[in-house]
């Protein structure tokens, strides 16, 4: 096996596949990267839950395959002195890395013991522009649960109804729903957030089409450069539509950045947003935002459009900010039921674009 490639291109490929390499494993090969040289150079990382294959442009001299320790290989390539690197296997099973005046000889493992990432022969296949898929992920991923008590909530619910595609995330304190219009065959699955986070990171060309393939147990995302494969989460997802209130007693419209900045300033006196609620009091055309926390007090008034009853309630500031930071609209509508019911945040420009729901917290009377 022998090839020559641009060092920066190789570093990019290593960074991507390392996201799927096991940090520690009883199987040493899973701590490695599979290098496969055929018509192209392919790098693979696979911890059996997530597998990533990435192609690196290279000049191929000899075909072959080998597994090399991921951390050692990555650290070396990042420190090489020259723009180009030549890598080849030696007769004694070592891997020679040559760049400028620097030469390394690394121990390797047999490629036959590595679990290859094979393309899914999907019973369902969908195609989405990179920009649309990235938008679906980035505007919902913040609401995925990080707790192990309900494993199904550590993934996103992808629901294709026939007329639209919905991505849904719920962690028990907040919910995010992002929708796009799309005529596709109906299906619903729960996708681990881990693969979605990686897919969103590595969509560089937003106009490039991403192919999504599914079968009963697996999902694959693929474009010209990468292929990512993961197991689906099994179980029944929450019936999210029934959780969204239909009637509201108070509605406000507010400029997104102005509202978000006021909340961010209030958090400056907090050391732990879980212990100290952010107080929001709405009356007339004003939203008074205040905090009385460990480091001091804060009070600020934001102007808003107003309809309905006055209301006072408390929030975990982080839950609110995570939702607001995912919004690109200049102005939003925020709707309230009671001081103990969820608030719903919607787009004014396109009400069906996204729905965010944040639960209030108890405040001292």
N, C-alpha and C positions, 0 to 999 in steps of 0.2 A: 504494500500500500504506500502510495506517495502522492502528495499534492502540494501546490503552492497557492497561497491566497493573501489577500490584504489583511493585515493584522486587525484593523478596526472592524472589518466585516466579521472576522472570526470571533472577536470579543463580543460583538452584538449577538451572534448566534449562541455563544456560551452563556451570556447573561440571560437569554430567553429560556434555554432548555434547563438551566440550573434551577428554575422555579419548580421543576418537577423532579428534581433529584433528592433522594432521601438524605437527611443530615446524618442519621445513624440507622443502620440496618443490620440484621443478622446475616443478610445476604450482601457481601461486599460489592457485588456488581451494581446494586441499586444505588451505591454511593458514587457511581461512575457515570461518565458520558460515553455513549456508543458513537463511535466515528465510523461511518459507512461511506466508502468511496466507490462509486460506479460511474454513471454519466455525470453525476453531481456529487458534491460533498454534503452529506446529511449528518446532522448532530441530533442525538436523541437523549432526552431525560425521561425517566419513568419510575415512579414510586409505587406503581400498580393501582393507585387511585387516580392519578393524573399523568398523562403521557404527552410530551411535546416533541415534535419533529420540526427541525428548522434547516432550510437549505442555505448554504453559503457559497457564493460564486467562487470558483477555484479553477486552477489549471491542473487537470488530472494527468498524472504520469502512470500510475498503476492502481488498479482496483484492489479492494480489500476491506476488512473491517476489524476493529479492535475496541476494547473498553479501557478507558483510562480514568484514574481517580479525578472526580470533578473539581474539587477544591484545588488540588495541586496543579492540575492542567490549567485551570482558569487563572490562578495567581501568576503562573509563569507567563502565559500569553500576554497578560496585561502589562507585564514589566519588560517585555522584549524591546530591544533598542531600535530595531529597523522597522520600516513601513510594511515589509513583506516577510512572510514566514514560510519555510518549507518543512513539511512533516512527513516522516516515512518510518515504516517498521523495519527493524533489523532482524537478522537471522536468529538471534538469541532471544527474541520475543520482546525486546525493548522498543520503545517509541522514541525516535530522535526528533527533536525540535530544534531547528536551525534558523537563526535570524541575525544578520550582521555577523559580529564576532562572537555571538553567544550560542552555545550548543548545550542542550540538555538531553539526557537519556533517561526515560521514565519507565518504570515497571508497568505492565499492562495485565489485563485479564482477557480471557477468551470471550469472543463475541457470542458464541453459541449459548452461553449461560445467561445472556441478557434477555429480559422479556421485551420483545419488539412491540412497537406501537403499530398496529395494523389498521388500515382504513376501514371504517364501518361500511358494511353493505346495508345502507339504511332502508328501512321500510318507509321512511318519510324523509324527503329532502326539500329544503327551502333555501332561497337565495335572497340575501339582503345587502344593500349598499353598506359599506363600512360605517358611514356616518350615522345611518339609522340604527344599526346594531349598537354602536358605541353610545349613542344617545339613550337607547333603551336601558343599557347597563348603568351608565353613569348617573342617571336620574333616579335610580332605584336602589343601587347597591348599598347605599348608606343605611338603609333600613333593615338589612339582613341581620338576624340574630347572631351573636357571638357566643351564646351560652349553649352548653351541651344538653340541657334538660329536655329540649324539644328539638331533636336533630333535623326534623323536616324544615324547621324555620331557618336553618343554616344555609338554605338554598333559596333560589328565586323561582317562583311559579311562572312558567311561560305558558300562556293560554292563547291559543289561536282559535278564534271563534268561527272563522269563515269570512268575516268582514274586517276583522282587525286583529292585531297582535298586541297582547298585554303582557308586560313584565310586572310582577308583584313581589314586594318584599315586606315582611312583618317581623318585628322583634318583641311585640307585646307592649311597647311604649309608643311606637310610631308605625305608620304604614306608608308605603310609596307605591303608586300605580302609574305607570307610563304606557301610553297607547299610541299606536300608529295605524292608519287605515291600510289594509292589505287583504286582497282576495287570495286566501290560501286554504288548503284542506285543514279542517279542525283537528286539533290535538292539544293535550295539556300534559306537561311534565314538570318535575322540580329539578332544577339544575344547581349543582353545588356552586356557591359563590366564588370559590377559589378559581375555577376555570374561567368564570365570567370576568373576574378582575384581570386575569392575565390576557384574555382576548382583547379587552378594552385597551390595555396598555400597548399592545403591539399592532393595533390597527393604525398604520402610518399613513396610508393612502386612503382617505375617507371615501373616495369615489370607487375604490376597488370593491368588487363583489365578494362577500363572504358566503361560503356554502355551509349550511347546517344540515347534518345528517343524523338521524336517530333510529334506534331500534328499541326494543323493550327495556334494555338495561343500560345502554350507552348513548353518548352524544359526541359528535365530532364537529369542530369548527375548522375550516380550511380555506386558505387562499393560495396564491402562487408561492409564498415564502414559507408558511408554517402550516402545521397540522396539529391540533390539540384534541385529545380524546379523554373523556372522563366517564365514570359511572354516574348514573342518575340516582337521585335520592328516592327511596321508596316510602310510600305512606300517603295518607290523605291530607291534602293541604287545607288550610282554613277557608271557609266560605267567605271570602273577603267582601263580596258585594253586600252581604247582609250587615256588615260592620259599619258601613258608611251611612251617617244620618241623612235623612231626606228633608227634614224640616229644621229651620234655624230661627233662633230668637234675636240674634245679633249678627250683623254683617258689616264688615269694614273693607275699604279699598285703600291700599297704602303703597308707596313707592318702595320697591324691594330693598334697594341698597340703603336707603335712609333708615328703614325699619331694622334691617340686619345690623347696621353700624351702631345703632342705639343699644341693641342687645349686647353686642360685642363689648361696648364700653361698660355696660353694667357688670359684665363678668370680670372686669379688672379688679373688683373688690372681693371676688370669690376665690377660695382655694379649692373648694370641692362643690361642684354644682349639684351633686346628689344630696347634699345636706342643706343647702340654702336655695329655696325656690326663687325664680325670677317672678316678680309680681307685675301683672298687667291689668290696668284699670282703664276701661273704655267708657267714655261718656261724651256725648255730643260728637264733635269732630276731632277729638283728641284721644290718643292712646298714651297713658302715662306708664312708663316702664321704670321700675325701681328694684333695688336690691339692698338688703341690710345684712351684710355678711361679715366674715372674720376680719377683713382688712378695712372695713369702713362702709359708708353708705353711698348710694347713687340714686339720682332721680332725673328723668328726662322725658320730655313730651314730644310726641311725633304727631304731626297733622295727618288726618285720614278722612276719607269719605265714610259716612256712618248711616246705618239704618237699623232700627229696632230698639232693644232695651239696653240700658247701661249694664255693665257686667264687670266683675273683678275676679281674677283667678290667677293661679300660680303655675309655672312650667319649669321643667328641667331645661336650663338654657341650652345645653348641648343638643338635646333632641330638636329644639326649634332651629338652632343654627345649622345643623346638618341638613335639614330640609331646605332652608333658605339658600344655603350655598350651592345647592344643586339646581337652583332656578335661574334661568337666563332672562326672563321677562322683566321689563322695567317696573311693572306694576302688577300687584296680585290682589286677589280677593281672599279674605279670611272670614270664615263663618263659624259661629259658636252656637251651641245648644244651651247648656247650663255651665255653671262653674265647676261641675264635676264630669261633664261630658266632653268628648273629643272636639278639638277644633279642626276644621277642614280648610286646607289651602288649595286654591285653584288658580289657573291662568285666567286672566281677563280677556286676552287676545283670542284664545282658543280654549274654551271651558273643558273640552274633552282631551286636551293634551296630556295633562297629568292631574293626579289627585294625591295630595299628601294629608295625612291625618296624624295629629299629635295629641297624646293624652295629657291632661293637666295633672298637677300634683296637689296634695293637700297643703293648705296654708294655715298658719296660726291665726285664730280669730282675734 
